[in-house]
Amino acid sequence: MIPLDLEENINSLTGGEQAYLNDTKIQEELFRVGQENFIKKGRGVVVVDMRRFANHVVRIYYLSAIQHDDGLPEIWSDHEMAEICHRYNPDKEVIVFVYFGEKSPRNDCYKLATDSEE
């Protein structure tokens, strides 16, 4: 088992949402999706679509970044997000984008990291 920890404080999430995202099996799945897709598609983020969480439906998928000539990904027009996507360590970290819907103020990114030396 890979020990994983959400590095940032996830205050905007409800107790049930936090429990879901902190579940060891879910974190292992997020890490697996991130690592497998990094190998296939390059840098990007693991999206956790929480729009139907109340109905016990959560979709997880990978959104790869498109590289520009300057090497920065064009996944968002936001330069800070492009930097985050460009700088994470894909061997030990996965960027997780928790999505609640278009223009939701609760949408946010977190870094999921392992302290494993494997």
C-alpha positions as CSV (number, residue, x, y, z in Angstrom):
1,M,0.0,0.0,0.0
2,I,1.3,3.5,-0.9
3,P,0.9,6.0,1.9
4,L,-0.7,9.1,0.4
5,D,-1.6,12.5,1.9
6,L,-3.5,15.5,0.5
7,E,-0.9,18.2,1.1
8,E,-3.2,21.3,1.2
9,N,-6.0,22.0,3.7
10,I,-9.3,20.9,2.1
11,N,-11.6,23.3,4.0
12,S,-14.0,23.9,1.2
13,L,-15.1,20.3,1.1
14,T,-17.9,18.8,3.2
15,G,-17.1,16.0,5.7
16,G,-18.4,13.4,3.3
17,E,-16.3,14.7,0.4
18,Q,-13.2,14.9,2.6
19,A,-13.8,11.3,3.8
20,Y,-14.1,10.2,0.2
21,L,-11.0,11.9,-1.0
22,N,-9.0,10.8,2.1
23,D,-10.0,7.2,1.6
24,T,-6.8,5.1,1.0
25,K,-8.3,3.1,-1.9
26,I,-9.5,6.3,-3.6
27,Q,-6.1,8.0,-3.1
28,E,-4.3,4.9,-4.5
29,E,-6.7,5.0,-7.5
30,L,-6.0,8.7,-8.1
31,F,-2.3,8.1,-7.9
32,R,-2.5,5.1,-10.3
33,V,-4.6,7.1,-12.8
34,G,-2.1,10.0,-12.6
35,Q,1.0,7.9,-13.1
36,E,-0.4,5.7,-15.8
37,N,-1.7,8.6,-17.8
38,F,1.5,10.7,-17.3
39,I,3.4,7.8,-19.0
40,K,0.9,7.7,-21.9
41,K,-0.1,11.4,-22.3
42,G,2.4,13.5,-20.5
43,R,1.8,16.1,-17.8
44,G,-1.7,16.8,-16.7
45,V,-4.2,16.5,-13.8
46,V,-6.5,13.9,-12.4
47,V,-10.0,15.3,-12.5
48,V,-12.4,14.1,-9.8
49,D,-15.9,15.0,-11.0
50,M,-18.0,15.5,-7.9
51,R,-21.2,16.9,-9.5
52,R,-23.1,13.7,-8.7
53,F,-21.5,12.9,-5.4
54,A,-24.8,13.2,-3.5
55,N,-26.0,10.3,-5.7
56,H,-22.9,8.3,-5.0
57,V,-21.5,8.8,-8.5
58,V,-18.0,10.1,-8.9
59,R,-16.1,10.1,-12.2
60,I,-12.3,10.1,-12.3
61,Y,-10.3,10.9,-15.4
62,Y,-7.1,12.4,-16.6
63,L,-6.8,15.7,-18.4
64,S,-3.5,16.1,-20.2
65,A,-1.8,19.4,-20.8
66,I,-0.9,20.7,-24.3
67,Q,2.6,21.9,-24.4
68,H,3.6,25.3,-25.9
69,D,6.9,26.2,-27.3
70,D,7.9,27.6,-23.9
71,G,7.4,24.2,-22.3
72,L,4.4,25.3,-20.2
73,P,1.2,23.4,-20.4
74,E,-1.9,25.1,-21.9
75,I,-4.4,23.3,-19.7
76,W,-5.8,26.5,-18.3
77,S,-5.3,30.1,-19.4
78,D,-4.2,30.8,-15.8
79,H,-0.4,31.0,-15.6
80,E,-0.3,29.8,-12.0
81,M,-2.1,26.6,-12.9
82,A,0.2,26.1,-15.9
83,E,3.2,26.4,-13.5
84,I,1.7,23.9,-11.1
85,C,1.1,21.4,-13.9
86,H,4.7,22.0,-15.2
87,R,6.5,21.7,-11.8
88,Y,5.0,18.6,-10.1
89,N,7.1,15.5,-9.6
90,P,5.2,12.7,-11.5
91,D,7.1,10.0,-9.7
92,K,5.9,11.1,-6.3
93,E,3.0,13.6,-6.9
94,V,-0.3,13.8,-8.7
95,I,-2.2,17.1,-9.2
96,V,-5.9,16.5,-8.4
97,F,-8.6,18.9,-9.7
98,V,-11.8,18.5,-7.7
99,Y,-14.6,19.6,-10.1
100,F,-18.1,20.6,-8.8
101,G,-19.3,22.2,-12.1
102,E,-18.6,25.0,-14.5
103,K,-17.8,28.3,-12.6
104,S,-18.3,26.6,-9.2
105,P,-16.3,28.5,-6.5
106,R,-15.6,25.1,-4.9
107,N,-13.5,23.9,-7.9
108,D,-9.9,23.5,-6.6
109,C,-6.6,21.8,-7.2
110,Y,-4.7,19.7,-4.6
111,K,-1.4,18.0,-4.7
112,L,-1.5,14.3,-3.7
113,A,1.9,13.0,-2.7
114,T,3.5,9.8,-1.6
115,D,6.4,9.6,0.8
116,S,7.2,6.2,-0.6
117,E,10.7,5.6,-1.8
118,E,9.6,2.9,-4.2
